[in-house]
Amino acid sequence: MRFVLDEDVDAKAVGSLLRRRGHECWSIVEAGLGGSDDDEVAIYADDRGAVLITHDAEATRRRRRFTFGRHVFLRCHQLDAVALLERHLDELVRFVELRGVGVYEVARAGVSYRPPRWETD
């Protein structure tokens, strides 16, 4: 699976985990989009068929209202992201492969999914 890491995610640590587990991964900064607004970042990830991973709660709320692409919100402190993802990565990948477009939240309790609004109307 392809992952893009938002600026607020520790690209070295989280990227290393994802690559060790066989996934393609790069950061928004590596893509030359450092400082870009959240919508540009989401469009960039979606255009490349990548799952966007972020700690940004406001960007996640916006994606819930206007869903496109695959957006993952890490509900943890940045220092805990690797441990949290290591614990739930297989579950997250299964969810994304099964459900596709939507907002995914990774928390201590596991992975939750919020479908696009058009699927819930």
N, CA, C and O atoms as a Tinker XYZ file with bonds, in Angstrom:
   484  protein
     1  N      0.854000   -1.168000    0.000000    73     2
     2  CA     0.000000    0.000000    0.000000    64     1     3
     3  C      0.901000    1.232000    0.000000    63     2     4     5
     4  O      2.041000    1.182000    0.461000    81     3
     5  N      0.381000    2.320000   -0.515000    73     3     6
     6  CA     1.128000    3.583000   -0.576000    64     5     7
     7  C      0.612000    4.526000    0.509000    63     6     8     9
     8  O     -0.595000    4.697000    0.681000    81     7
     9  N      1.552000    5.135000    1.239000    73     7    10
    10  CA     1.208000    6.068000    2.302000    64     9    11
    11  C      1.969000    7.370000    2.112000    63    10    12    13
    12  O      3.139000    7.371000    1.728000    81    11
    13  N      1.290000    8.484000    2.388000    73    11    14
    14  CA     1.909000    9.806000    2.438000    64    13    15
    15  C      1.738000   10.307000    3.866000    63    14    16    17
    16  O      0.648000   10.244000    4.436000    81    15
    17  N      2.833000   10.805000    4.435000    73    15    18
    18  CA     2.814000   11.287000    5.806000    64    17    19
    19  C      2.722000   12.802000    5.832000    63    18    20    21
    20  O      3.533000   13.496000    5.218000    81    19
    21  N      1.732000   13.305000    6.543000    73    19    22
    22  CA     1.556000   14.744000    6.698000    64    21    23
    23  C      2.736000   15.304000    7.496000    63    22    24    25
    24  O      3.493000   14.557000    8.116000    81    23
    25  N      2.873000   16.615000    7.467000    73    23    26
    26  CA     3.995000   17.264000    8.147000    64    25    27
    27  C      4.031000   17.013000    9.641000    63    26    28    29
    28  O      5.105000   17.060000   10.241000    81    27
    29  N      2.895000   16.750000   10.259000    73    27    30
    30  CA     2.854000   16.572000   11.706000    64    29    31
    31  C      3.142000   15.130000   12.148000    63    30    32    33
    32  O      3.050000   14.819000   13.336000    81    31
    33  N      3.484000   14.267000   11.218000    73    31    34
    34  CA     3.815000   12.875000   11.519000    64    33    35
    35  C      5.330000   12.715000   11.442000    63    34    36    37
    36  O      5.964000   13.240000   10.527000    81    35
    37  N      5.908000   11.997000   12.390000    73    35    38
    38  CA     7.351000   11.749000   12.402000    64    37    39
    39  C      7.699000   10.855000   11.206000    63    38    40    41
    40  O      7.576000    9.632000   11.269000    81    39
    41  N      8.132000   11.489000   10.129000    73    39    42
    42  CA     8.362000   10.776000    8.866000    64    41    43
    43  C      9.458000    9.728000    8.984000    63    42    44    45
    44  O      9.376000    8.674000    8.355000    81    43
    45  N     10.461000   10.001000    9.768000    73    43    46
    46  CA    11.557000    9.035000    9.899000    64    45    47
    47  C     11.086000    7.770000   10.615000    63    46    48    49
    48  O     11.291000    6.664000   10.115000    81    47
    49  N     10.459000    7.923000   11.776000    73    47    50
    50  CA    10.040000    6.771000   12.575000    64    49    51
    51  C      8.865000    6.019000   11.948000    63    50    52    53
    52  O      8.916000    4.799000   11.793000    81    51
    53  N      7.808000    6.751000   11.589000    73    51    54
    54  CA     6.618000    6.110000   11.020000    64    53    55
    55  C      6.943000    5.554000    9.631000    63    54    56    57
    56  O      6.526000    4.448000    9.287000    81    55
    57  N      7.682000    6.318000    8.847000    73    55    58
    58  CA     8.079000    5.847000    7.519000    64    57    59
    59  C      8.897000    4.568000    7.590000    63    58    60    61
    60  O      8.710000    3.655000    6.786000    81    59
    61  N      9.798000    4.509000    8.551000    73    59    62
    62  CA    10.614000    3.302000    8.726000    64    61    63
    63  C      9.747000    2.086000    9.028000    63    62    64    65
    64  O      9.958000    1.016000    8.456000    81    63
    65  N      8.780000    2.242000    9.918000    73    63    66
    66  CA     7.861000    1.145000   10.242000    64    65    67
    67  C      7.111000    0.689000    8.998000    63    66    68    69
    68  O      7.058000   -0.505000    8.701000    81    67
    69  N      6.534000    1.636000    8.275000    73    67    70
    70  CA     5.740000    1.283000    7.095000    64    69    71
    71  C      6.593000    0.585000    6.036000    63    70    72    73
    72  O      6.150000   -0.393000    5.434000    81    71
    73  N      7.793000    1.069000    5.804000    73    71    74
    74  CA     8.671000    0.431000    4.814000    64    73    75
    75  C      9.092000   -0.970000    5.259000    63    74    76    77
    76  O      9.137000   -1.893000    4.446000    81    75
    77  N      9.398000   -1.130000    6.546000    73    75    78
    78  CA     9.756000   -2.462000    7.071000    64    77    79
    79  C      8.621000   -3.452000    6.856000    63    78    80    81
    80  O      8.856000   -4.643000    6.656000    81    79
    81  N      7.386000   -2.954000    6.897000    73    79    82
    82  CA     6.224000   -3.821000    6.743000    64    81    83
    83  C      5.821000   -3.974000    5.272000    63    82    84    85
    84  O      4.770000   -4.539000    4.971000    81    83
    85  N      6.660000   -3.470000    4.355000    73    83    86
    86  CA     6.453000   -3.704000    2.931000    64    85    87
    87  C      5.642000   -2.664000    2.190000    63    86    88    89
    88  O      5.209000   -2.908000    1.063000    81    87
    89  N      5.427000   -1.512000    2.797000    73    87    90
    90  CA     4.627000   -0.467000    2.166000    64    89    91
    91  C      5.509000    0.627000    1.584000    63    90    92    93
    92  O      6.630000    0.847000    2.042000    81    91
    93  N      4.997000    1.300000    0.582000    73    91    94
    94  CA     5.664000    2.462000    0.019000    64    93    95
    95  C      5.244000    3.669000    0.855000    63    94    96    97
    96  O      4.077000    3.797000    1.227000    81    95
    97  N      6.196000    4.547000    1.147000    73    95    98
    98  CA     5.899000    5.650000    2.039000    64    97    99
    99  C      6.818000    6.831000    1.766000    63    98   100   101
   100  O      8.012000    6.657000    1.519000    81    99
   101  N      6.251000    8.039000    1.812000    73    99   102
   102  CA     7.040000    9.257000    1.718000    64   101   103
   103  C      6.279000   10.361000    2.433000    63   102   104   105
   104  O      5.095000   10.226000    2.739000    81   103
   105  N      6.980000   11.450000    2.692000    73   103   106
   106  CA     6.356000   12.555000    3.426000    64   105   107
   107  C      5.991000   13.692000    2.484000    63   106   108   109
   108  O      6.502000   13.800000    1.369000    81   107
   109  N      5.107000   14.517000    2.965000    73   107   110
   110  CA     4.710000   15.722000    2.229000    64   109   111
   111  C      5.928000   16.616000    2.008000    63   110   112   113
   112  O      6.061000   17.234000    0.951000    81   111
   113  N      6.804000   16.688000    2.984000    73   111   114
   114  CA     8.016000   17.502000    2.850000    64   113   115
   115  C      8.892000   16.945000    1.736000    63   114   116   117
   116  O      9.405000   17.706000    0.915000    81   115
   117  N      9.072000   15.623000    1.700000    73   115   118
   118  CA     9.866000   15.003000    0.622000    64   117   119
   119  C      9.245000   15.263000   -0.742000    63   118   120   121
   120  O      9.952000   15.319000   -1.748000    81   119
   121  N      7.936000   15.420000   -0.780000    73   119   122
   122  CA     7.235000   15.682000   -2.041000    64   121   123
   123  C      7.316000   17.154000   -2.443000    63   122   124   125
   124  O      6.819000   17.541000   -3.501000    81   123
   125  N      7.943000   17.973000   -1.596000    73   123   126
   126  CA     8.071000   19.391000   -1.906000    64   125   127
   127  C      6.830000   20.199000   -1.588000    63   126   128   129
   128  O      6.656000   21.302000   -2.104000    81   127
   129  N      5.953000   19.651000   -0.729000    73   127   130
   130  CA     4.705000   20.334000   -0.403000    64   129   131
   131  C      4.655000   20.836000    1.035000    63   130   132   133
   132  O      3.575000   21.088000    1.570000    81   131
   133  N      5.813000   20.981000    1.658000    73   131   134
   134  CA     5.852000   21.508000    3.016000    64   133   135
   135  C      5.171000   22.860000    3.067000    63   134   136   137
   136  O      5.422000   23.714000    2.217000    81   135
   137  N      4.310000   23.066000    4.057000    73   135   138
   138  CA     3.598000   24.321000    4.203000    64   137   139
   139  C      2.330000   24.436000    3.378000    63   138   140   141
   140  O      1.629000   25.444000    3.463000    81   139
   141  N      2.024000   23.426000    2.586000    73   139   142
   142  CA     0.799000   23.454000    1.769000    64   141   143
   143  C     -0.429000   23.316000    2.657000    63   142   144   145
   144  O     -0.353000   22.777000    3.761000    81   143
   145  N     -1.567000   23.812000    2.160000    73   143   146
   146  CA    -2.782000   23.677000    2.962000    64   145   147
   147  C     -3.292000   22.234000    2.917000    63   146   148   149
   148  O     -2.912000   21.443000    2.054000    81   147
   149  N     -4.163000   21.925000    3.872000    73   147   150
   150  CA    -4.638000   20.551000    4.058000    64   149   151
   151  C     -5.321000   19.983000    2.826000    63   150   152   153
   152  O     -5.142000   18.807000    2.509000    81   151
   153  N     -6.102000   20.799000    2.127000    73   151   154
   154  CA    -6.793000   20.307000    0.940000    64   153   155
   155  C     -5.807000   19.947000   -0.171000    63   154   156   157
   156  O     -5.980000   18.932000   -0.847000    81   155
   157  N     -4.774000   20.768000   -0.366000    73   155   158
   158  CA    -3.746000   20.444000   -1.366000    64   157   159
   159  C     -3.060000   19.127000   -1.043000    63   158   160   161
   160  O     -2.806000   18.313000   -1.930000    81   159
   161  N     -2.764000   18.926000    0.235000    73   159   162
   162  CA    -2.105000   17.694000    0.677000    64   161   163
   163  C     -3.008000   16.489000    0.412000    63   162   164   165
   164  O     -2.544000   15.463000   -0.085000    81   163
   165  N     -4.292000   16.611000    0.741000    73   163   166
   166  CA    -5.240000   15.511000    0.526000    64   165   167
   167  C     -5.382000   15.202000   -0.964000    63   166   168   169
   168  O     -5.433000   14.035000   -1.353000    81   167
   169  N     -5.446000   16.228000   -1.785000    73   167   170
   170  CA    -5.554000   16.032000   -3.240000    64   169   171
   171  C     -4.296000   15.358000   -3.771000    63   170   172   173
   172  O     -4.376000   14.445000   -4.593000    81   171
   173  N     -3.143000   15.805000   -3.306000    73   171   174
   174  CA    -1.873000   15.206000   -3.723000    64   173   175
   175  C     -1.868000   13.699000   -3.422000    63   174   176   177
   176  O     -1.542000   12.888000   -4.288000    81   175
   177  N     -2.233000   13.338000   -2.190000    73   175   178
   178  CA    -2.250000   11.919000   -1.808000    64   177   179
   179  C     -3.231000   11.131000   -2.669000    63   178   180   181
   180  O     -2.897000   10.057000   -3.168000    81   179
   181  N     -4.431000   11.658000   -2.842000    73   179   182
   182  CA    -5.453000   10.962000   -3.617000    64   181   183
   183  C     -5.027000   10.794000   -5.076000    63   182   184   185
   184  O     -5.239000    9.733000   -5.663000    81   183
   185  N     -4.435000   11.822000   -5.657000    73   183   186
   186  CA    -3.977000   11.744000   -7.051000    64   185   187
   187  C     -2.931000   10.658000   -7.250000    63   186   188   189
   188  O     -2.775000   10.137000   -8.354000    81   187
   189  N     -2.215000   10.315000   -6.189000    73   187   190
   190  CA    -1.163000    9.305000   -6.285000    64   189   191
   191  C     -1.597000    7.949000   -5.734000    63   190   192   193
   192  O     -0.785000    7.033000   -5.599000    81   191
   193  N     -2.877000    7.832000   -5.420000    73   191   194
   194  CA    -3.403000    6.561000   -4.910000    64   193   195
   195  C     -2.846000    6.203000   -3.549000    63   194   196   197
   196  O     -2.759000    5.027000   -3.196000    81   195
   197  N     -2.466000    7.222000   -2.778000    73   195   198
   198  CA    -1.861000    6.989000   -1.470000    64   197   199
   199  C     -2.838000    7.309000   -0.347000    63   198   200   201
   200  O     -3.760000    8.107000   -0.512000    81   199
   201  N     -2.622000    6.684000    0.774000    73   199   202
   202  CA    -3.375000    6.927000    1.989000    64   201   203
   203  C     -2.639000    8.023000    2.755000    63   202   204   205
   204  O     -1.440000    7.899000    3.009000    81   203
   205  N     -3.334000    9.085000    3.123000    73   203   206
   206  CA    -2.742000   10.181000    3.877000    64   205   207
   207  C     -2.834000    9.886000    5.367000    63   206   208   209
   208  O     -3.914000    9.576000    5.870000    81   207
   209  N     -1.713000    9.981000    6.081000    73   207   210
   210  CA    -1.682000    9.777000    7.528000    64   209   211
   211  C     -1.359000   11.102000    8.197000    63   210   212   213
   212  O     -0.412000   11.786000    7.810000    81   211
   213  N     -2.162000   11.467000    9.218000    73   211   214
   214  CA    -1.986000   12.748000    9.896000    64   213   215
   215  C     -2.354000   12.651000   11.373000    63   214   216   217
   216  O     -3.033000   11.720000   11.806000    81   215
   217  N     -1.884000   13.639000   12.134000    73   215   218
   218  CA    -2.319000   13.855000   13.515000    64   217   219
   219  C     -3.266000   15.051000   13.581000    63   218   220   221
   220  O     -3.739000   15.398000   14.663000    81   219
   221  N     -3.546000   15.673000   12.466000    73   219   222
   222  CA    -4.281000   16.942000   12.393000    64   221   223
   223  C     -5.791000   16.703000   12.536000    63   222   224   225
   224  O     -6.451000   16.229000   11.611000    81   223
   225  N     -6.317000   17.042000   13.716000    73   223   226
   226  CA    -7.744000   16.824000   13.996000    64   225   227
   227  C     -8.633000   17.714000   13.134000    63   226   228   229
   228  O     -9.695000   17.276000   12.692000    81   227
   229  N     -8.222000   18.945000   12.891000    73   227   230
   230  CA    -9.048000   19.860000   12.082000    64   229   231
   231  C     -9.126000   19.368000   10.630000    63   230   232   233
   232  O    -10.203000   19.378000   10.033000    81   231
   233  N     -8.005000   18.944000   10.065000    73   231   234
   234  CA    -8.020000   18.405000    8.702000    64   233   235
   235  C     -8.900000   17.159000    8.635000    63   234   236   237
   236  O     -9.592000   16.936000    7.642000    81   235
   237  N     -8.870000   16.365000    9.673000    73   235   238
   238  CA    -9.702000   15.159000    9.723000    64   237   239
   239  C    -11.184000   15.524000    9.769000    63   238   240   241
   240  O    -11.994000   14.899000    9.084000    81   239
   241  N    -11.543000   16.512000   10.555000    73   239   242
   242  CA   -12.948000   16.958000   10.586000    64   241   243
   243  C    -13.391000   17.433000    9.201000    63   242   244   245
   244  O    -14.509000   17.147000    8.773000    81   243
   245  N    -12.525000   18.148000    8.512000    73   243   246
   246  CA   -12.856000   18.636000    7.167000    64   245   247
   247  C    -13.034000   17.456000    6.201000    63   246   248   249
   248  O    -13.949000   17.471000    5.378000    81   247
   249  N    -12.180000   16.450000    6.290000    73   247   250
   250  CA   -12.324000   15.279000    5.417000    64   249   251
   251  C    -13.594000   14.521000    5.735000    63   250   252   253
   252  O    -14.185000   13.920000    4.837000    81   251
   253  N    -14.033000   14.529000    6.976000    73   251   254
   254  CA   -15.299000   13.866000    7.313000    64   253   255
   255  C    -16.474000   14.568000    6.651000    63   254   256   257
   256  O    -17.425000   13.917000    6.219000    81   255
   257  N    -16.411000   15.898000    6.568000    73   255   258
   258  CA   -17.493000   16.661000    5.943000    64   257   259
   259  C    -17.431000   16.576000    4.422000    63   258   260   261
   260  O    -18.465000   16.488000    3.761000    81   259
   261  N    -16.247000   16.601000    3.880000    73   259   262
   262  CA   -16.033000   16.608000    2.426000    64   261   263
   263  C    -15.050000   15.486000    2.095000    63   262   264   265
   264  O    -13.863000   15.728000    1.873000    81   263
   265  N    -15.552000   14.282000    2.067000    73   263   266
   266  CA   -14.701000   13.113000    1.950000    64   265   267
   267  C    -14.283000   12.839000    0.515000    63   266   268   269
   268  O    -15.107000   12.812000   -0.400000    81   267
   269  N    -13.007000   12.640000    0.345000    73   267   270
   270  CA   -12.441000   12.065000   -0.879000    64   269   271
   271  C    -11.130000   11.427000   -0.469000    63   270   272   273
   272  O    -10.522000   11.834000    0.521000    81   271
   273  N    -10.700000   10.455000   -1.202000    73   271   274
   274  CA    -9.454000    9.776000   -0.880000    64   273   275
   275  C     -9.557000    8.953000    0.392000    63   274   276   277
   276  O    -10.643000    8.679000    0.905000    81   275
   277  N     -8.406000    8.578000    0.871000    73   275   278
   278  CA    -8.308000    7.751000    2.074000    64   277   279
   279  C     -7.464000    8.518000    3.081000    63   278   280   281
   280  O     -6.295000    8.810000    2.827000    81   279
   281  N     -8.053000    8.839000    4.212000    73   279   282
   282  CA    -7.467000    9.721000    5.208000    64   281   283
   283  C     -7.388000    8.974000    6.537000    63   282   284   285
   284  O     -8.394000    8.441000    7.005000    81   283
   285  N     -6.203000    8.930000    7.149000    73   283   286
   286  CA    -6.019000    8.254000    8.431000    64   285   287
   287  C     -5.640000    9.275000    9.494000    63   286   288   289
   288  O     -4.664000   10.011000    9.349000    81   287
   289  N     -6.422000    9.307000   10.558000    73   287   290
   290  CA    -6.141000   10.165000   11.703000    64   289   291
   291  C     -5.554000    9.312000   12.812000    63   290   292   293
   292  O     -6.182000    8.359000   13.273000    81   291
   293  N     -4.344000    9.658000   13.239000    73   291   294
   294  CA    -3.712000    8.973000   14.362000    64   293   295
   295  C     -4.117000    9.682000   15.646000    63   294   296   297
   296  O     -3.704000   10.815000   15.891000    81   295
   297  N     -4.918000    9.024000   16.456000    73   295   298
   298  CA    -5.387000    9.610000   17.711000    64   297   299
   299  C     -4.396000    9.242000   18.817000    63   298   300   301
   300  O     -4.649000    8.370000   19.647000    81   299
   301  N     -3.266000    9.937000   18.795000    73   299   302
   302  CA    -2.232000    9.705000   19.788000    64   301   303
   303  C     -1.228000   10.853000   19.724000    63   302   304   305
   304  O     -1.259000   11.676000   18.810000    81   303
   305  N     -0.355000   10.888000   20.697000    73   303   306
   306  CA     0.750000   11.840000   20.673000    64   305   307
   307  C      1.738000   11.363000   19.614000    63   306   308   309
   308  O      1.850000   10.164000   19.360000    81   307
   309  N      2.448000   12.291000   19.002000    73   307   310
   310  CA     3.402000   11.927000   17.951000    64   309   311
   311  C      4.388000   10.860000   18.412000    63   310   312   313
   312  O      4.749000    9.973000   17.638000    81   311
   313  N      4.824000   10.938000   19.658000    73   311   314
   314  CA     5.809000    9.976000   20.168000    64   313   315
   315  C      5.245000    8.558000   20.266000    63   314   316   317
   316  O      6.007000    7.591000   20.308000    81   315
   317  N      3.926000    8.428000   20.301000    73   315   318
   318  CA     3.290000    7.116000   20.418000    64   317   319
   319  C      2.829000    6.549000   19.072000    63   318   320   321
   320  O      2.280000    5.448000   19.022000    81   319
   321  N      3.046000    7.284000   17.994000    73   319   322
   322  CA     2.505000    6.891000   16.687000    64   321   323
   323  C      3.046000    5.563000   16.188000    63   322   324   325
   324  O      2.285000    4.751000   15.661000    81   323
   325  N      4.333000    5.323000   16.342000    73   323   326
   326  CA     4.911000    4.072000   15.836000    64   325   327
   327  C      4.313000    2.880000   16.572000    63   326   328   329
   328  O      3.906000    1.902000   15.946000    81   327
   329  N      4.261000    2.959000   17.902000    73   327   330
   330  CA     3.703000    1.845000   18.679000    64   329   331
   331  C      2.240000    1.612000   18.328000    63   330   332   333
   332  O      1.806000    0.469000   18.191000    81   331
   333  N      1.477000    2.698000   18.181000    73   331   334
   334  CA     0.060000    2.574000   17.843000    64   333   335
   335  C     -0.117000    1.941000   16.462000    63   334   336   337
   336  O     -0.921000    1.024000   16.294000    81   335
   337  N      0.626000    2.427000   15.487000    73   335   338
   338  CA     0.513000    1.871000   14.135000    64   337   339
   339  C      1.018000    0.434000   14.077000    63   338   340   341
   340  O      0.430000   -0.406000   13.395000    81   339
   341  N      2.086000    0.155000   14.776000    73   339   342
   342  CA     2.606000   -1.216000   14.784000    64   341   343
   343  C      1.534000   -2.179000   15.278000    63   342   344   345
   344  O      1.366000   -3.275000   14.744000    81   343
   345  N      0.822000   -1.752000   16.297000    73   343   346
   346  CA    -0.232000   -2.586000   16.889000    64   345   347
   347  C     -1.426000   -2.782000   15.957000    63   346   348   349
   348  O     -2.030000   -3.854000   15.948000    81   347
   349  N     -1.775000   -1.754000   15.167000    73   347   350
   350  CA    -3.014000   -1.783000   14.388000    64   349   351
   351  C     -2.822000   -1.716000   12.875000    63   350   352   353
   352  O     -3.806000   -1.582000   12.148000    81   351
   353  N     -1.591000   -1.803000   12.379000    73   351   354
   354  CA    -1.351000   -1.621000   10.948000    64   353   355
   355  C     -2.063000   -2.667000   10.096000    63   354   356   357
   356  O     -2.673000   -2.321000    9.084000    81   355
   357  N     -1.997000   -3.919000   10.480000    73   355   358
   358  CA    -2.669000   -4.956000    9.679000    64   357   359
   359  C     -4.170000   -4.708000    9.605000    63   358   360   361
   360  O     -4.777000   -4.867000    8.546000    81   359
   361  N     -4.766000   -4.321000   10.720000    73   359   362
   362  CA    -6.196000   -4.019000   10.751000    64   361   363
   363  C     -6.509000   -2.815000    9.855000    63   362   364   365
   364  O     -7.489000   -2.827000    9.110000    81   363
   365  N     -5.674000   -1.784000    9.933000    73   363   366
   366  CA    -5.869000   -0.597000    9.097000    64   365   367
   367  C     -5.795000   -0.952000    7.621000    63   366   368   369
   368  O     -6.653000   -0.535000    6.844000    81   367
   369  N     -4.799000   -1.704000    7.228000    73   367   370
   370  CA    -4.640000   -2.084000    5.818000    64   369   371
   371  C     -5.844000   -2.889000    5.344000    63   370   372   373
   372  O     -6.344000   -2.658000    4.243000    81   371
   373  N     -6.317000   -3.831000    6.160000    73   371   374
   374  CA    -7.511000   -4.609000    5.787000    64   373   375
   375  C     -8.722000   -3.698000    5.593000    63   374   376   377
   376  O     -9.457000   -3.840000    4.616000    81   375
   377  N     -8.928000   -2.775000    6.511000    73   375   378
   378  CA   -10.042000   -1.826000    6.408000    64   377   379
   379  C     -9.950000   -1.022000    5.123000    63   378   380   381
   380  O    -10.932000   -0.904000    4.391000    81   379
   381  N     -8.778000   -0.467000    4.844000    73   379   382
   382  CA    -8.609000    0.382000    3.661000    64   381   383
   383  C     -8.823000   -0.432000    2.390000    63   382   384   385
   384  O     -9.471000    0.041000    1.456000    81   383
   385  N     -8.291000   -1.636000    2.345000    73   383   386
   386  CA    -8.477000   -2.482000    1.159000    64   385   387
   387  C     -9.947000   -2.849000    0.971000    63   386   388   389
   388  O    -10.427000   -2.924000   -0.160000    81   387
   389  N    -10.648000   -3.073000    2.048000    73   387   390
   390  CA   -12.047000   -3.471000    1.994000    64   389   391
   391  C    -12.980000   -2.294000    1.700000    63   390   392   393
   392  O    -13.904000   -2.420000    0.896000    81   391
   393  N    -12.746000   -1.177000    2.336000    73   391   394
   394  CA   -13.683000   -0.054000    2.275000    64   393   395
   395  C    -13.289000    1.061000    1.323000    63   394   396   397
   396  O    -14.166000    1.726000    0.772000    81   395
   397  N    -12.008000    1.284000    1.114000    73   395   398
   398  CA   -11.564000    2.331000    0.191000    64   397   399
   399  C    -11.741000    3.728000    0.726000    63   398   400   401
   400  O    -11.273000    4.046000    1.820000    81   399
   401  N    -12.422000    4.575000   -0.045000    73   399   402
   402  CA   -12.587000    5.989000    0.288000    64   401   403
   403  C    -13.238000    6.144000    1.662000    63   402   404   405
   404  O    -14.227000    5.481000    1.974000    81   403
   405  N    -12.665000    7.029000    2.472000    73   403   406
   406  CA   -13.240000    7.314000    3.783000    64   405   407
   407  C    -12.196000    7.828000    4.737000    63   406   408   409
   408  O    -11.031000    8.010000    4.384000    81   407
   409  N    -12.641000    8.058000    5.957000    73   407   410
   410  CA   -11.769000    8.542000    7.021000    64   409   411
   411  C    -11.616000    7.421000    8.038000    63   410   412   413
   412  O    -12.603000    6.859000    8.513000    81   411
   413  N    -10.381000    7.106000    8.363000    73   411   414
   414  CA   -10.046000    6.041000    9.299000    64   413   415
   415  C     -9.400000    6.671000   10.521000    63   414   416   417
   416  O     -8.578000    7.579000   10.398000    81   415
   417  N     -9.767000    6.196000   11.682000    73   415   418
   418  CA    -9.149000    6.679000   12.911000    64   417   419
   419  C     -8.460000    5.502000   13.584000    63   418   420   421
   420  O     -9.057000    4.447000   13.795000    81   419
   421  N     -7.189000    5.706000   13.914000    73   419   422
   422  CA    -6.432000    4.675000   14.621000    64   421   423
   423  C     -6.230000    5.172000   16.046000    63   422   424   425
   424  O     -5.608000    6.208000   16.279000    81   423
   425  N     -6.769000    4.410000   16.991000    73   423   426
   426  CA    -6.689000    4.754000   18.413000    64   425   427
   427  C     -6.294000    3.501000   19.186000    63   426   428   429
   428  O     -6.180000    2.413000   18.621000    81   427
   429  N     -6.090000    3.673000   20.473000    73   427   430
   430  CA    -5.710000    2.519000   21.299000    64   429   431
   431  C     -6.647000    1.333000   21.121000    63   430   432   433
   432  O     -6.198000    0.188000   21.054000    81   431
   433  N     -7.945000    1.603000   21.043000    73   431   434
   434  CA    -8.947000    0.540000   20.961000    64   433   435
   435  C     -8.985000   -0.152000   19.599000    63   434   436   437
   436  O     -9.561000   -1.232000   19.472000    81   435
   437  N     -8.379000    0.457000   18.584000    73   435   438
   438  CA    -8.386000   -0.151000   17.252000    64   437   439
   439  C     -8.654000    0.870000   16.168000    63   438   440   441
   440  O     -8.442000    2.069000   16.350000    81   439
   441  N     -9.121000    0.375000   15.042000    73   439   442
   442  CA    -9.357000    1.205000   13.859000    64   441   443
   443  C    -10.859000    1.373000   13.667000    63   442   444   445
   444  O    -11.617000    0.403000   13.712000    81   443
   445  N    -11.274000    2.608000   13.454000    73   443   446
   446  CA   -12.672000    2.858000   13.119000    64   445   447
   447  C    -12.724000    3.513000   11.740000    63   446   448   449
   448  O    -11.737000    4.066000   11.255000    81   447
   449  N    -13.889000    3.435000   11.134000    73   447   450
   450  CA   -14.076000    3.910000    9.757000    64   449   451
   451  C    -15.296000    4.800000    9.682000    63   450   452   453
   452  O    -16.346000    4.487000   10.244000    81   451
   453  N    -15.150000    5.894000    8.995000    73   451   454
   454  CA   -16.295000    6.760000    8.699000    64   453   455
   455  C    -16.420000    6.833000    7.185000    63   454   456   457
   456  O    -15.522000    7.339000    6.513000    81   455
   457  N    -17.535000    6.328000    6.637000    73   455   458
   458  CA   -17.707000    6.323000    5.186000    64   457   459
   459  C    -17.962000    7.738000    4.668000    63   458   460   461
   460  O    -18.292000    8.639000    5.439000    81   459
   461  N    -17.805000    7.922000    3.361000    73   459   462
   462  CA   -18.159000    9.219000    2.778000    64   461   463
   463  C    -19.617000    9.543000    3.058000    63   462   464   465
   464  O    -20.443000    8.640000    3.189000    81   463
   465  N    -19.932000   10.813000    3.148000    73   463   466
   466  CA   -21.304000   11.233000    3.481000    64   465   467
   467  C    -22.321000   10.695000    2.508000    63   466   468   469
   468  O    -23.442000   10.381000    2.909000    81   467
   469  N    -21.961000   10.576000    1.206000    73   467   470
   470  CA   -22.942000   10.092000    0.237000    64   469   471
   471  C    -23.365000    8.654000    0.513000    63   470   472   473
   472  O    -24.423000    8.228000    0.049000    81   471
   473  N    -22.561000    7.900000    1.258000    73   471   474
   474  CA   -22.936000    6.538000    1.597000    64   473   475
   475  C    -23.826000    6.471000    2.830000    63   474   476   477
   476  O    -24.424000    5.431000    3.108000    81   475
   477  N    -23.917000    7.569000    3.571000    73   475   478
   478  CA   -24.713000    7.561000    4.801000    64   477   479
   479  C    -25.996000    8.357000    4.669000    63   478   480   481
   480  O    -26.832000    8.315000    5.571000    81   479
   481  N    -26.179000    9.081000    3.577000    73   479   482
   482  CA   -27.386000    9.905000    3.384000    64   481   483
   483  C    -28.595000    9.064000    3.039000    63   482   484
   484  O    -29.685000    9.601000    2.846000    81   483
